[in-house]
Amino acid sequence: MSFSDLFDSEFKQRNKGHFSAIVRVALADEKFVPEEKMFLDKLAVKLEISQAEYVEILENPLKYPINPPYLHEQRLERLYDLARMVHVDHQLGDKQELLLRKIGLALGFTPENVNYIVAKALSLVDKKVDLDTFIFEMQNMHK
């Protein structure tokens, strides 16, 4: 196995774990609303999850380990990607903040600050900031 194959394999496993974690969050209330299903469909494409993997993860999201980001900056990067996906076409409507709060908690943000973090993230995404600006603003929001 070449180094690039190893990297690709690890990358795909991480994406499956990430997608699986989001499916678990979406299933926390034991069912998908249509907007959540549309979001998951879109996210699967972004994360390069095949149709067979998608079905398998929806049937058993516990099969893949969650790989929560250890570093705060990595959590912010995932939040940035997810906030952009949720916000881009407002397909979740009023539920975008609720889903992002659930995902924020799954990413490791605390219940005490997740509402503020999600509101700030959506505000920055609405302004169409790039990743570096997003991370800078999120890391300096209390200063």
HELIX and SHEET records of a PDB file:
HELIX    1   1 PHE A    3  ALA A   26  1                                  24    
HELIX    2   2 LEU A   27  ASP A   29  5                                   3    
HELIX    3   3 PRO A   34  LYS A   46  1                                  13    
HELIX    4   4 GLN A   51  GLU A   59  1                                   9    
HELIX    5   5 PRO A   61  LYS A   63  5                                   3    
HELIX    6   6 HIS A   72  VAL A   88  1                                  17    
HELIX    7   7 GLY A   93  LYS A   95  5                                   3    
HELIX    8   8 GLN A   96  LEU A  107  1                                  12    
HELIX    9   9 VAL A  114  ASP A  126  1                                  13    
HELIX   10  10 LEU A  131  GLN A  139  1                                   9    
END                                                                             
